[in-house]
Each structure stands twice: as structure tokens, then as C-alpha cells.
Amino acid sequence: MGGRKVTAHVFGVDADLGRAFDPGDVSALLRRAGFEDVDLSEEGPIRWEGGGPQVWTADNI
């Protein structure tokens, strides 16, 4: 399948936004869901699993 699963957790509900293959994909999925200018850094609101936003290897995608 590939990619990293992107899920939004809002008001106690999880919504699957799709799969991302790089940080640009994450931003695009978030924009389509109505989230603008989200900080993709590890200090931002995103919980990264399998490595931070700079890690896009076969092991985590």
C-alpha cells in the first residue's frame, strides 16, 4: 500500500484523510480537510508515528 496514514482527531472523532508520501502530501490532505497553514514540525500539533516529518523511508511508509 505505501505511504503514511494521515488521520485528523477533532472533537474526539478520528477521520481518515488519506495517505501521504511526503510532507507536501500531508499539507494537501490537511488543506482539503479545512486545516490551513498547519505546522508540520515535531513541535506542532501533529503526532508523528514511525519518525518525524523529515523521515520518509521504506521502513515507515
C-alpha positions in Angstrom: 0.0 0.0 0.0 2.7 2.5 1.0 2.6 6.0 2.3 1.9 7.2 5.8 -1.7 7.2 7.0 -3.0 10.7 7.8 -5.8 10.9 10.4 -7.4 14.0 11.9 -8.6 13.8 15.5 -11.1 16.6 16.1 -13.6 16.8 18.9 -13.0 13.2 19.9 -13.6 11.8 16.4 -10.9 10.3 14.1 -11.2 11.0 10.4 -9.0 9.2 7.9 -7.7 11.8 5.4 -5.7 9.5 3.2 -2.1 8.5 2.6 0.9 10.8 2.3 4.2 10.1 0.6 5.9 13.3 1.6 5.3 16.4 3.7 3.6 18.1 0.7 1.0 15.4 0.6 0.3 15.9 4.4 -0.2 19.6 3.8 -2.5 18.9 0.8 -4.6 16.4 2.8 -4.9 18.8 5.7 -5.9 21.7 3.4 -8.6 19.6 1.8 -10.0 18.9 5.3 -10.1 22.6 6.1 -6.9 23.0 8.0 -4.7 25.8 6.7 -1.1 26.6 7.5 -0.6 23.6 9.9 2.9 23.5 11.5 4.3 20.1 10.3 7.3 20.2 12.7 7.6 17.9 15.6 6.7 20.8 17.9 3.5 21.4 16.0 0.0 19.8 16.6 0.8 16.7 14.6 1.7 13.4 16.3 4.2 11.7 14.0 4.5 7.9 14.2 7.4 6.0 12.7 9.6 9.0 12.6 9.2 12.8 12.4 8.3 14.9 9.4 11.8 14.5 7.9 11.7 10.7 7.8 10.2 9.2 4.6 12.0 5.8 4.2 10.6 2.4 3.2 10.6 1.5 6.9 7.9 4.0 7.8 6.0 4.4 4.5 
